[in-house]
Amino acid sequence: MLIQALFIFSLLVASTQALDFCVADPSLPVGPAGYSCKNTAEVTVDDFIFSLAAPGNTSNIISAAVTPAFPPTFPGVNGLGISIARLDFAVGGVIPFHTHPGGSEILVVIQGQLCAGFISSLENKVYFKTLVKGDVMVFPRGLLHFQFNSGKSPALAFASFSSPNPGLQVTDYAFFKNDLPTEIVAKTTFLDIPQIKKLKAILGGTN
């Protein structure tokens, strides 16, 4: 009986230890619950550390950059219900309307000035404000929201999420960076066809 009890106890201890963390192994298949766990014997302290010190490249169509600390690059956050990203904005930079279907977001402004806001799903009510250094704003899960640099100098912010995989769908890309026929886009958005074709050409869509 004593040996049996010790065996059960050792299993319980092992089970508890296994629940401490689930460091992502990007080489294994990804399932609905997230990334598979790396063998604990291969886990190192570096799996729990990630640097967001370097600014992102804002030389692009939106003059902004997002540097995510998500499981593929920061495996230690896998399964913990949290993640973070660095947001860099050149003057005039914008992160256009988008949603995170998998998590809510908290934004903190570190430098510069941002205009940020979101739209409620029930009444399409808009909540937006100009944010400055030290301001924090929350964006509820799944709601359309945006941020843009409304100041005269570069801006920096950090966004944390209530999920290691919050997901991302950029509205402009969803409409215009695809092969959905222009006529269908026009019918469902009330935009005129020349404008749709122009946006598809800019963002890489076809048809």
C-alpha positions as a Markdown table, in Angstrom:
| # | Residue | x | y | z |
|---|---|---|---|---|
| 1 | Met | 0.0 | 0.0 | 0.0 |
| 2 | Leu | 2.8 | 2.4 | 0.9 |
| 3 | Ile | 4.5 | 1.8 | -2.5 |
| 4 | Gln | 1.2 | 2.3 | -4.3 |
| 5 | Ala | 0.6 | 5.6 | -2.4 |
| 6 | Leu | 4.1 | 6.9 | -3.2 |
| 7 | Phe | 3.5 | 6.0 | -6.9 |
| 8 | Ile | 0.2 | 7.9 | -7.0 |
| 9 | Phe | 1.9 | 10.9 | -5.1 |
| 10 | Ser | 4.7 | 11.0 | -7.7 |
| 11 | Leu | 2.2 | 11.0 | -10.5 |
| 12 | Leu | 0.3 | 13.9 | -8.9 |
| 13 | Val | 3.6 | 15.8 | -8.4 |
| 14 | Ala | 4.6 | 15.2 | -12.0 |
| 15 | Ser | 1.1 | 16.4 | -13.2 |
| 16 | Thr | 1.3 | 19.5 | -11.1 |
| 17 | Gln | 4.8 | 20.3 | -12.5 |
| 18 | Ala | 3.5 | 19.8 | -16.1 |
| 19 | Leu | 0.9 | 22.5 | -15.5 |
| 20 | Asp | 3.4 | 25.2 | -14.5 |
| 21 | Phe | 3.8 | 26.2 | -18.2 |
| 22 | Cys | 3.5 | 25.0 | -21.8 |
| 23 | Val | 6.4 | 26.6 | -23.7 |
| 24 | Ala | 5.5 | 26.6 | -27.4 |
| 25 | Asp | 7.2 | 24.3 | -29.8 |
| 26 | Pro | 6.5 | 25.9 | -33.2 |
| 27 | Ser | 7.9 | 22.8 | -35.0 |
| 28 | Leu | 4.9 | 20.8 | -33.7 |
| 29 | Pro | 1.3 | 21.1 | -35.0 |
| 30 | Val | -0.9 | 23.9 | -33.8 |
| 31 | Gly | -4.3 | 23.0 | -32.5 |
| 32 | Pro | -7.4 | 24.8 | -31.2 |
| 33 | Ala | -5.8 | 25.1 | -27.7 |
| 34 | Gly | -2.7 | 26.7 | -29.2 |
| 35 | Tyr | 0.8 | 25.5 | -29.8 |
| 36 | Ser | 2.0 | 22.1 | -28.6 |
| 37 | Cys | 4.3 | 22.1 | -25.6 |
| 38 | Lys | 8.1 | 21.8 | -25.8 |
| 39 | Asn | 9.7 | 19.0 | -23.9 |
| 40 | Thr | 10.4 | 20.4 | -20.5 |
| 41 | Ala | 13.9 | 19.0 | -20.6 |
| 42 | Glu | 14.6 | 21.4 | -23.5 |
| 43 | Val | 13.1 | 24.5 | -21.9 |
| 44 | Thr | 15.5 | 27.2 | -21.0 |
| 45 | Val | 15.2 | 30.7 | -19.4 |
| 46 | Asp | 15.5 | 32.2 | -22.8 |
| 47 | Asp | 12.0 | 30.8 | -23.7 |
| 48 | Phe | 10.6 | 33.2 | -21.1 |
| 49 | Ile | 12.5 | 36.3 | -22.3 |
| 50 | Phe | 11.8 | 38.5 | -25.3 |
| 51 | Ser | 13.2 | 42.0 | -26.3 |
| 52 | Leu | 10.9 | 44.7 | -27.5 |
| 53 | Ala | 13.7 | 47.3 | -27.4 |
| 54 | Ala | 14.3 | 47.7 | -31.1 |
| 55 | Pro | 11.9 | 50.0 | -33.0 |
| 56 | Gly | 9.9 | 48.4 | -35.9 |
| 57 | Asn | 10.3 | 49.4 | -39.5 |
| 58 | Thr | 7.7 | 52.1 | -40.3 |
| 59 | Ser | 8.7 | 52.4 | -43.9 |
| 60 | Asn | 5.5 | 50.9 | -45.3 |
| 61 | Ile | 2.0 | 51.9 | -46.5 |
| 62 | Ile | 0.7 | 52.6 | -43.0 |
| 63 | Ser | 3.8 | 54.2 | -41.7 |
| 64 | Ala | 3.5 | 52.1 | -38.6 |
| 65 | Ala | 5.0 | 48.8 | -37.3 |
| 66 | Val | 3.8 | 46.1 | -34.9 |
| 67 | Thr | 6.4 | 43.9 | -33.2 |
| 68 | Pro | 4.4 | 41.0 | -31.6 |
| 69 | Ala | 5.6 | 39.0 | -28.6 |
| 70 | Phe | 3.4 | 36.0 | -29.4 |
| 71 | Pro | 4.2 | 32.2 | -29.0 |
| 72 | Pro | 6.1 | 31.8 | -32.4 |
| 73 | Thr | 8.7 | 34.3 | -31.2 |
| 74 | Phe | 8.1 | 34.4 | -27.4 |
| 75 | Pro | 7.3 | 30.7 | -26.6 |
| 76 | Gly | 7.0 | 31.2 | -22.9 |
| 77 | Val | 3.6 | 33.0 | -23.1 |
| 78 | Asn | 2.0 | 30.0 | -24.7 |
| 79 | Gly | -1.0 | 28.9 | -22.7 |
| 80 | Leu | -0.7 | 31.7 | -20.1 |
| 81 | Gly | -3.6 | 33.9 | -21.4 |
| 82 | Ile | -1.3 | 36.9 | -22.1 |
| 83 | Ser | 0.9 | 38.5 | -24.7 |
| 84 | Ile | 2.3 | 41.9 | -25.7 |
| 85 | Ala | 3.3 | 43.9 | -28.7 |
| 86 | Arg | 5.3 | 47.0 | -29.5 |
| 87 | Leu | 3.6 | 49.6 | -31.7 |
| 88 | Asp | 5.8 | 52.2 | -33.6 |
| 89 | Phe | 4.2 | 55.1 | -35.5 |
| 90 | Ala | 6.0 | 57.5 | -37.8 |
| 91 | Val | 4.4 | 60.9 | -38.2 |
| 92 | Gly | 1.0 | 60.2 | -39.7 |
| 93 | Gly | 1.3 | 56.5 | -39.0 |
| 94 | Val | -1.9 | 54.5 | -38.6 |
| 95 | Ile | -3.0 | 51.1 | -37.6 |
| 96 | Pro | -6.3 | 50.9 | -39.4 |
| 97 | Phe | -9.6 | 49.5 | -38.3 |
| 98 | His | -9.0 | 45.9 | -37.1 |
| 99 | Thr | -10.3 | 43.3 | -34.7 |
| 100 | His | -8.7 | 40.8 | -32.3 |
| 101 | Pro | -11.3 | 37.9 | -32.2 |
| 102 | Gly | -9.3 | 36.0 | -29.6 |
| 103 | Gly | -8.6 | 38.6 | -26.9 |
| 104 | Ser | -9.1 | 42.1 | -25.4 |
| 105 | Glu | -6.3 | 44.7 | -25.6 |
| 106 | Ile | -4.8 | 47.3 | -23.3 |
| 107 | Leu | -2.8 | 50.0 | -24.9 |
| 108 | Val | -0.3 | 52.2 | -23.0 |
| 109 | Val | 1.3 | 55.2 | -24.7 |
| 110 | Ile | 5.0 | 55.5 | -24.0 |
| 111 | Gln | 6.0 | 58.4 | -26.3 |
| 112 | Gly | 4.2 | 60.9 | -28.6 |
| 113 | Gln | 0.4 | 61.3 | -29.2 |
| 114 | Leu | -2.1 | 58.9 | -30.5 |
| 115 | Cys | -5.8 | 59.1 | -31.4 |
| 116 | Ala | -7.4 | 55.7 | -30.6 |
| 117 | Gly | -10.9 | 54.4 | -30.5 |
| 118 | Phe | -13.3 | 51.5 | -31.0 |
| 119 | Ile | -16.9 | 51.0 | -32.1 |
| 120 | Ser | -19.5 | 49.0 | -30.1 |
| 121 | Ser | -21.2 | 46.1 | -31.8 |
| 122 | Leu | -24.7 | 46.8 | -30.5 |
| 123 | Glu | -25.3 | 50.4 | -31.3 |
| 124 | Asn | -22.2 | 51.2 | -33.4 |
| 125 | Lys | -21.3 | 53.9 | -30.8 |
| 126 | Val | -17.8 | 55.3 | -31.2 |
| 127 | Tyr | -15.5 | 55.7 | -28.3 |
| 128 | Phe | -12.3 | 57.6 | -29.2 |
| 129 | Lys | -9.8 | 60.0 | -27.6 |
| 130 | Thr | -6.4 | 61.6 | -28.0 |
| 131 | Leu | -3.9 | 59.8 | -25.8 |
| 132 | Val | -0.6 | 61.1 | -24.6 |
| 133 | Lys | 2.4 | 59.6 | -22.7 |
| 134 | Gly | 1.2 | 57.6 | -19.8 |
| 135 | Asp | -2.4 | 57.2 | -21.0 |
| 136 | Val | -3.9 | 53.7 | -21.1 |
| 137 | Met | -6.9 | 52.6 | -23.1 |
| 138 | Val | -8.7 | 49.3 | -23.3 |
| 139 | Phe | -10.3 | 47.7 | -26.4 |
| 140 | Pro | -12.9 | 45.0 | -25.7 |
| 141 | Arg | -12.4 | 41.6 | -27.4 |
| 142 | Gly | -13.6 | 41.4 | -31.0 |
| 143 | Leu | -14.6 | 45.1 | -31.5 |
| 144 | Leu | -13.3 | 47.2 | -34.4 |
| 145 | His | -10.7 | 49.6 | -33.2 |
| 146 | Phe | -7.8 | 51.8 | -34.5 |
| 147 | Gln | -4.8 | 53.9 | -33.5 |
| 148 | Phe | -3.0 | 56.6 | -35.4 |
| 149 | Asn | -0.3 | 59.2 | -34.7 |
| 150 | Ser | -2.1 | 62.5 | -34.3 |
| 151 | Gly | 1.0 | 64.3 | -33.1 |
| 152 | Lys | 4.0 | 65.9 | -34.9 |
| 153 | Ser | 6.7 | 63.4 | -33.8 |
| 154 | Pro | 7.1 | 59.6 | -33.8 |
| 155 | Ala | 5.0 | 57.7 | -31.3 |
| 156 | Leu | 5.5 | 54.5 | -29.3 |
| 157 | Ala | 3.0 | 52.4 | -27.5 |
| 158 | Phe | 2.8 | 48.9 | -26.0 |
| 159 | Ala | -0.3 | 46.7 | -26.4 |
| 160 | Ser | -1.0 | 43.8 | -24.1 |
| 161 | Phe | -3.6 | 41.1 | -24.8 |
| 162 | Ser | -5.7 | 38.7 | -22.7 |
| 163 | Ser | -4.6 | 35.8 | -25.0 |
| 164 | Pro | -1.3 | 34.5 | -26.3 |
| 165 | Asn | -3.0 | 34.3 | -29.7 |
| 166 | Pro | -5.4 | 37.3 | -29.9 |
| 167 | Gly | -5.7 | 37.0 | -33.7 |
| 168 | Leu | -5.9 | 39.8 | -36.1 |
| 169 | Gln | -8.2 | 40.8 | -39.0 |
| 170 | Val | -7.5 | 44.2 | -40.6 |
| 171 | Thr | -10.8 | 45.5 | -42.1 |
| 172 | Asp | -9.2 | 47.1 | -45.2 |
| 173 | Tyr | -7.3 | 43.9 | -46.0 |
| 174 | Ala | -10.3 | 41.8 | -45.4 |
| 175 | Phe | -12.3 | 43.8 | -48.0 |
| 176 | Phe | -9.6 | 44.6 | -50.6 |
| 177 | Lys | -6.6 | 42.2 | -50.3 |
| 178 | Asn | -8.4 | 39.2 | -51.7 |
| 179 | Asp | -9.9 | 37.7 | -54.8 |
| 180 | Leu | -13.5 | 38.4 | -54.0 |
| 181 | Pro | -15.1 | 39.8 | -57.2 |
| 182 | Thr | -15.3 | 43.6 | -57.2 |
| 183 | Glu | -19.1 | 43.5 | -57.9 |
| 184 | Ile | -19.7 | 41.5 | -54.7 |
| 185 | Val | -17.6 | 44.0 | -52.7 |
| 186 | Ala | -19.6 | 46.9 | -54.2 |
| 187 | Lys | -22.9 | 45.2 | -53.5 |
| 188 | Thr | -22.0 | 44.5 | -49.8 |
| 189 | Thr | -20.2 | 47.7 | -49.0 |
| 190 | Phe | -22.0 | 50.3 | -51.1 |
| 191 | Leu | -18.7 | 51.6 | -52.4 |
| 192 | Asp | -18.4 | 52.4 | -56.1 |
| 193 | Ile | -16.5 | 50.0 | -58.4 |
| 194 | Pro | -13.7 | 52.4 | -59.4 |
| 195 | Gln | -12.8 | 53.1 | -55.7 |
| 196 | Ile | -12.8 | 49.3 | -54.9 |
| 197 | Lys | -10.5 | 48.6 | -57.9 |
| 198 | Lys | -8.2 | 51.4 | -56.7 |
| 199 | Leu | -8.0 | 49.9 | -53.2 |
| 200 | Lys | -7.5 | 46.4 | -54.5 |
| 201 | Ala | -4.6 | 47.6 | -56.6 |
| 202 | Ile | -3.0 | 49.4 | -53.7 |
| 203 | Leu | -3.5 | 46.5 | -51.2 |
| 204 | Gly | -2.8 | 43.6 | -53.5 |
| 205 | Gly | -6.3 | 42.3 | -54.2 |
| 206 | Thr | -7.6 | 40.8 | -57.5 |
| 207 | Asn | -10.9 | 40.5 | -59.4 |
